[in-house]
Amino acid sequence: MEGLFIFYTICAAITAISSIISLGYASLALMSAPNDGSAARNNALYSFSRSVAIA
């Protein structure tokens, strides 16, 4: 049982680190995308909202 807890903790830590990094990149993409309703802006908004939900 203790081995499963350690495995879960490692997986949770890796997922948390990955989601925080993804949130950072999505934030940068959102700030650099033009605010004109383009596909780049829509992709940045989608990535940002997905990253916020995961983080």
Beta strands, then each sheet from edge to edge (+ up, - down):
end
